[in-house]
Amino acid sequence: MGVQHIEDIEDAVQSALMTALETWTTSGLPDNPSAWLFRVAHNNILGELRQRTGRRRILDRNQGEAGEVTETAPDVFLEAEVKDDLLRMLFVCCDDAIPDESQLVLALKTLCGFDVREIALRLFTSEANVYKRLTRARNRLRELSFAPGELTDGQYTSRMAAVQKILYLLFTEGHLSSHADVAIRRELCNESIRLTAILAEHPIGQAPETFALLALMHLHTARMTARQDAGGGLLLLEEQDRELWDRPQIRVGLNWLAKSAQGEAFSRYHAEAGIAAEHCLAPSFAETRWDRVADCYSLLETVAPSAIHKLNRAVAVAEWQGPEAGLAILKGFEPPTWLAGSYFWAAVMADLHRRCGNTDVANRYRDVALKLAPSLAIGDLLRRRLRNDGID
C-alpha cells in the first residue's frame, strides 16, 4: 500500500481487531491470528481505496492478494510472508528522522492496535502528547519516497534498538494490561514472542540484546497461568501456585538467556531477564534470592537510567533487608512528574509505609493508588495487597 496511506491503514487495523473480537468469540482462535488479522486489514484497506477513489491501478497491483475474508484466510496468505511484512513495517515506523517516542507511538497505534490511552499509560505521558507524536510521525512517513521492501541493511541495523523496544512494550502490555476489562492479554505476549523469535533467527537480529529480550518474554510467559485466579483476577507473586508454572518454557527462556551472555553486550533486557530468572528458579517466594534481584535492578539503573528502576530496587531491598531499608533507598528522592502521577509510585509507597507501621501515610498513598489504577483487576490487586496487616 505504501506509507502514504498510513491513516487508512490504522483504520483498517482497528476494524480488523473489532472483526476478530466478534468472530473469534463464536468460532474460536484461528491457527495463525496474526495472519488472519493481516488479511482482514488488507482487504479492508483495499475496499476503502476502491470506494473512495476508484483507482483501478491500486486494485490491479494488489489483485492477487484481495480475497474474501474467511476463517481460512491464514491458509491462503503464507505465514512467512506475513511475518516478513510485519517486521518490515516495524522497521519502517522506526525511521531515523522520527523522534524515538514518536516511533513508538506510531508503531503501537498503527501496527499493534493500541489505543491512545494505552499508549499514554505505557509511555507515562499524556494523551495529548501521544496525539502530537503520532502527527509528527505520520507527517514524516508521508515524505518517504521508498517502499518498505527497499530498506537497506544499514537502515535495518540502525533501527534494531527501536524495534526491540516496540516488541518489549507490546509484550509488557500483554503481561499486565492497561485495558479496563482485561488483566492479561496473552495474544499480545504470544505475538511479541513470535516476532522476536523471527528477529532472533534472522542474521540482522542475531544479537545478545535480541536473545535477552526473547529470554525475558519466555520467562514471564511461563508463569502467566498462575498469575490469575479462577475468576480472572490477578494474584500476587507470593500467592501463585508454582506448580502451574510452565517448566519447559522456563528452560527455553534460560537457554536464550545463556545464549545472550555470549560477547560483552549487556542491555536492560539482560538485567530484566536476570530478574525474571531469579523468580523462576526460586523454590518459593520466601526463598527468592532478593539480594541478586536487587543487584539486577542496580545494573538496570546503570544501563537504562529510570526512576522506575530505582523504585523497583527499593521493593527488592525491602524484601531482602526489610521495609525500612526499602524506604531508605527512596529517602530524599523526588520522583519525576510522570512517575509521581502513576498508580505504581503511590502503591509502592503505600506498601512500604504500611509495613513500617506508618498507617496514616500509607493510607494516603493507598487512596491515590486506587484512584489511579488503570483497570479493575489492578485495583482489586492493590486493595488486597494494601489492606493486609504485617509484612508479607
N, C-alpha and C positions, 0 to 999 in steps of 0.2 A: 504493500500500500504506500509506503513512504511516510516519513515523519511529518510531512506537511498536513496530514490528516489526524494529528495527534488527539485533538478533542473528540473527533468522531470515534477514534479507537477507544478512548476512555468510556464513552457512552456504550459502545458495543460490548466492552468487557463487563460493565455494570449490568447490562441487560442479560449477558450470558450467565452471570452469577445468580441473578434472580430466576432465570430459567432452570438452572441447576437445583436451586433450592426447592422449586416446585416439583421437578421431575424426579430427582433422587429420593425425595421423601416417599414417593409411592413405588418407584421401580428399583430402588437401591443404587449403590455407588457403582459406576462403570469400572471396568478393569483399569483404565487409564484416565483418571479425572482431568488431568491437565490437558491431554489431547482432546477430550470431549469439550472442555471449555474453549480451547483454542479454535476448534472447528465451529462451534456455535458463534463465537465472537467474530470469526472470519466471515461467516455467512451474514451476520447482522450488518457488518460494515459494508459488504457488497450490496446488500439490499438498500441500505441508506443512500449510497452513492448513486445507485441506479434510479431511485425515486427522485433524488434531488437534481441531478444533472443530466441524466440520460446519455452520458458519455459512453458509447459502446466500446471505446478502446480500453477502458478500465476493466469492463467485464470480459472482453476478449483476452486480455492479458492474464486474467485470473480464472478463466472459464474452467480449466481443468480441475480447479480446487473447489468450485462452487457447487456443492451437493446439498441435498436436503438434510436438515437436522434430524438425526435419528439417534437412538440409543446405541447403534453400532458404528457411529461416526469414528471413534478411535481406531477401528479396524481398517477404515478407509485411509485415514491420514496416518502415515507411518510415524511410529513413536520417535525414532531417531531424528526425523525431520523436525518434529515439534520441539524436541529438546534443543536442537541447534538454534532454532528460531528464537526460543525464549531467552537463551543465554546471549545470543547476538543482540537482542533488543535491550537486555540489561546493560550490555556494554555501550550501546548507542546512547542510552539515557545518561551514561556517565561521561559524556563529552567533557574534555578538559576545560573548555571555555565556560562551563556551567559551574557555579559555586557548589562545593561539596553538599551543603544542606539542600540546595535546590535539586541536585542529582537524586538524593534520597527521596525527596518529596515526589518527584516526577515518577520514579520507578515504583514506589509504593502505591501511588494513586493509579497509575496507568496500567502497570503490568501485574501488580499483586492484589488489586481490588480493595485496598484500604480506603476508608472514607477520611474526610478531613479531620474529624475528631480523633480517630485512632492514630493518625499521623502526628497530630499535635501532642497527644499523650506520650507517644513513643519518643519523640524528639524533645520533650519538655519545653514546648513553645506554645504560642497562641495559635488559634485557628486563623486569625488574620495574617500572621506571618507565614503560615502554610500556603495560603492563597497567593501571597506575594511571591514566594519562592516558586510556586507552580507556574505563575505567569512568566517569570523570568526564564524558567527552563523551557516552557513552550515557545517563547519568542526565539530563543536560541536554536531550537530544533527546526523551526521554520526556515532558518537561514542555511541549513545544511544542504549541500548540493550532491551528496553521495548517498547510496543505498546502504542499508545495514550490512549487506554481504561484502561491502568494499572496505571494511576496516582493515588496517594493516596490522602486522604482528606487533609493531611498536605501540599502536593505539591499544591493542588488547592488553599488553603488558602494563602500560601506564595507568590503565583503568582498573586493574585487577583488585587493588585495595578497596576501591569504591564498590565494586560488585560484591566482594566478600562482606562488606558492611551491610549491604542491602539484604543479602541472604541471611546474615546474622539477625537483622531486625525482623525479617519475615518469620524466622524461627521463634524469636522472642515473643512476638505477638501470638503465635500459636501456643507456646508454652504457658503463658499467663496472659490471657486475652483481656483487652480493654473493652471488648464488646459487652454491652449491657446484659445480654441474656446467655452468653456462652463463656464458661470459665476457661476451657481449654479447647483450642481449635486444632485438632490432630491433623486435619488435612493440610494446614499450613506447615506444620512440622514435617510431615511426610514429603511435601513438595520441596521444602527447602533442603531436606536431606538428599532428595533425588537430584536436584540441580547442583548441589555442592559435590555430590559423587561424580557427576559428569565432569565438573570442573577439575576434580582431583585426578580424573583419568585422562584428561587432555594435556598434551605437552606444555601448553601455555600455563595451565593451572596447577601443575605438579610442583607445589612449593610447600614448605613447612607450615606456613600460615593456613593454607587450604586444608591440609591434613589435620591441623589442630582444630580448625573450625568444625570439620566433619566429626572429629572425636567428641567435641563438646556436644554436638547435636545428638549423637548416638547415646552418650552417657545420660543426657537429660531425658531423652525419649524412653530409655529403658525403664525409667521409674514412673512413667506417666500414668499407667493404670492404677498405681497405688496412691496417686495424688487426689483421687476423688472418692467420695463415699457412694453408697448405693443410690442416693438421691441426686448425685452430680455435684455436690458441694465440695469445696476444696478442703484438703486435710493438711495439717501442719506436718513438717518433716518427722517430728517425733511421734506422730500419730499413725504414720504409714506402716502397713504390713509389708515388711521387706521380702517376705516370701513371694509377693506378687511382682517383684522386680524381675525384669527380663535378663537373666544371666547371660544367655548367648549374645544378646545385643550389647551388654556391658563389655564382654570380651572383644566384640567388634570395635567398640569405642576405645578400649585400651590399646588395641592393635594400631589403630590410627594415631593415637597419642604417642605410642612408641615410634611410629614412622615419622611423626612431626619433630622428633628430637634429633633427627639427622641434620647435621650442619649447625651453624651458630645462631640462626634466626630465633628470636623469641618475641612473640606478639601477645596482645591481650587475649587472643584465643588460646594460646598455650597456658596462660595463667588461669583462665576460666575453666578450661578443660581439666587442669590440675585440681581445681576446687571440686569440680563435679566427680572426678575420680576418687577423691578422698571420701566423699559421701557414699559413692557406690561400694567402696571397699570396706567401709566401717561396718562391723558386726551389728552395732546398734547406735542409736543417737548418742547415748552416754559415752560410747567408746570411740566416737569420732575424734580424729587427731586434730583438734581445733587449733593447736599451735601451727600445724602445717597449713591449715586453711587460712589462718591469719597471715602467715608468711606469703602465701599466694596472693592475698589481697594487697600486701605491701608491694610485691612485684608488679601487680596490676596498676597500682598508683604510679609506679615509676614509668612503665611503658605506655600507659594511656591515662595520664593525669585526669582525674574527675572527682568531684566532691562525693559522688555516689559510691565510689570505690572506698573512700575514707569511711563513709557511713557503714558500708558492709564490713570493713575491717573492724570497726567498733563492735559490731554484732558478734563477729567471730571471737574477738578478745573477751567479750562478755561471757561467752560460753566456756572459754578456756580459763580465764582468771577471775571471773565474777563480774556482775553488772557495774560495780564501781569502776573497775578497770576499763570497761567499755565506755562509760561516761567520760573518763579521764582523757580518752582519745579525742573526744569532741569538745573538751573544755576550751573556751575562748574561740571556738570555731564559728564563723559566721557563714551559714550556707548561702550559696548564690540564690537569687530570686527563683530560678526555675526549680530548684530543689526544695526551698523553703515553702513553696506553694504546692508541693505534691503530697499525696497521702503517705508516701513511703517515709519521708523525713518525720512527719508527725507520728506515724506508727512506731518507728524505732525509738524515738524519744519517749513516747508513752510507755513502751515496754521496759526500757532501761530504768526510767524513773519509778515505774511500778515495782520492779524487782528490787530497787534500792529503798523502797518504803516511802518515796516522795509522792504520796497519794494525790494531793491537790494538783501538783504539776502534771502528774501522769494523766489525771482525768481531763485536764485542759487539752493536752496533746491528743488524747483519745477522741475527744469530741471533734477536733479538727480532722483527724484521720478518717473518722466515719463519714464526715461531711464530704470529704474529697474522694472517697472510694469510687473508682470508676465503674464498678459493677456490683450487683447484688452478691455475687459469690465472694468477691474480695471483701465486701462489707461484712458478710457473715463470718468470714475467717478472722477478721480483725476483732469482731465482738467476742469471739470465743477465745482468742489469744489474749486480749487485753482485759478480760474480766476475771481470768484465773488468778488465784492467790498464790504467793510463793514463787520460787524460782523453778522454771520448767527444766 
